[in-house]
């Protein structure tokens, strides 16, 4: 059995040190014993030869757009930082409700899973996933409910063929509605 979730901890700036470490420390005995408490980001799945291969779908040709960038400072807080693999950079939205990220893939893909890592205190606890084919309207795929933590969280979705994907962050845990994303990954199969 292989876990498809990779948990990571991150030390947070002085505003909230050790938030993630404390949370993961409380879960560690349950993770080791395999008890997952039914949380969506802790689900495990068996991998077998009949399982759909999952590969990262975001590439250089993927076009991304975001609802806003903090102080319009794309150099320091722009969307590219969600995909650069650096632990030191992030996309930071400006204030306001319903922030979002839109991805347009260079070819049709079949999405089965995605991963997101927020900064604790700047997360969304209700997110909506929408997708569609080129030239068509977006259709709601599902809602998901991340935790307000710094760890990488994984969510499975119904396998869906699409060319564009939109994640809407419906409610931020930040009083001003800001969202901070360190990493965003979409997994599935290129068609």
Long-range contacts (C-beta under 8 A, 24 or more apart in sequence): 1-44, 1-46, 1-47, 2-44, 2-45, 2-46, 2-47, 3-44, 4-43, 4-44, 4-45, 4-47, 4-54, 4-113, 4-154, 5-41, 5-42, 5-43, 5-44, 5-152, 5-153, 5-154, 6-115, 6-152, 6-154, 7-31, 7-151, 7-152, 8-117, 8-150, 8-151, 8-152, 9-150, 9-151, 10-87, 10-117, 10-119, 10-150, 10-151, 10-182, 12-119, 12-120, 12-121, 12-150, 15-121, 16-120, 16-121, 19-120, 19-121, 19-149, 19-150, 20-120, 20-149, 20-150, 20-151, 23-149, 23-151, 24-151, 39-147, 40-144, 40-145, 40-155, 40-156, 41-146, 41-147, 41-153, 41-154, 41-155, 43-154, 43-156, 45-156, 52-110, 52-112, 52-159, 52-188, 52-189, 53-189, 54-112, 54-113, 54-187, 54-188, 54-189, 55-187, 55-188, 55-189, 55-190, 56-185, 56-186, 56-187, 57-105, 57-109, 57-111, 57-186, 57-187, 57-188, 57-190, 58-83, 58-103, 58-105, 58-184, 58-185, 58-186, 59-106, 61-105, 61-106, 62-103, 62-104, 62-105, 62-106, 63-103, 63-104, 64-101, 64-102, 64-103, 64-104, 65-101, 65-102, 66-91, 66-93, 66-99, 66-100, 66-101, 66-102, 67-93, 67-96, 67-98, 67-99, 67-100, 67-101, 68-93, 68-94, 68-96, 68-99, 69-93, 69-94, 70-94, 70-178, 81-182, 82-181, 82-182, 82-183, 82-184, 83-183, 83-184, 85-183, 87-182, 89-182, 90-119, 90-180, 90-181, 90-182, 91-179, 91-180, 91-181, 91-184, 92-122, 92-178, 92-179, 92-180, 93-169, 93-177, 93-178, 93-179, 93-180, 94-178, 95-174, 95-176, 95-177, 95-178, 96-177, 97-170, 97-171, 97-172, 97-177, 98-168, 98-169, 98-170, 99-124, 99-168, 99-169, 99-172, 99-177, 99-178, 99-179, 100-166, 100-167, 100-168, 100-169, 101-166, 101-167, 101-181, 101-184, 102-164, 102-165, 102-166, 103-164, 103-165, 103-166, 103-186, 104-163, 104-164, 105-162, 105-163, 105-164, 105-165, 107-163, 107-190, 107-191, 108-133, 108-161, 108-162, 108-163, 108-190, 108-191, 109-161, 109-162, 109-163, 109-186, 109-188, 109-189, 109-190, 109-191, 110-159, 110-160, 110-161, 110-188, 110-189, 110-191, 111-157, 111-159, 111-160, 111-162, 111-165, 111-186, 111-187, 111-188, 112-156, 112-157, 112-159, 112-187, 112-188, 112-189, 113-154, 113-155, 113-156, 113-157, 113-186, 113-187, 113-188, 114-154, 114-155, 114-157, 114-167, 114-184, 114-185, 114-186, 114-187, 115-152, 115-153, 115-154, 115-155, 115-183, 115-184, 115-185, 115-187, 116-146, 116-152, 116-153, 116-155, 116-167, 116-181, 116-183, 116-184, 116-185, 117-150, 117-151, 117-152, 117-153, 117-181, 117-182, 117-183, 117-184, 118-146, 118-148, 118-149, 118-150, 118-153, 118-179, 118-180, 118-181, 118-182, 119-150, 119-180, 119-181, 119-182, 120-148, 120-149, 120-150, 121-148, 121-173, 121-174, 122-172, 122-173, 122-174, 122-178, 122-179, 122-180, 123-147, 123-148, 123-149, 123-172, 123-173, 123-179, 123-180, 124-169, 124-170, 124-171, 124-172, 124-173, 124-179, 125-171, 125-173, 126-170, 126-171, 127-167, 127-168, 127-169, 127-170, 128-167, 128-168, 128-170, 129-157, 129-165, 129-166, 129-167, 130-165, 130-166, 130-167, 130-168, 131-160, 131-162, 131-164, 131-165, 131-166, 132-162, 132-163, 132-164, 133-161, 133-162, 133-163, 133-164, 134-163, 134-164, 138-164, 138-166, 148-173, 150-182, 152-183, 159-188, 161-191
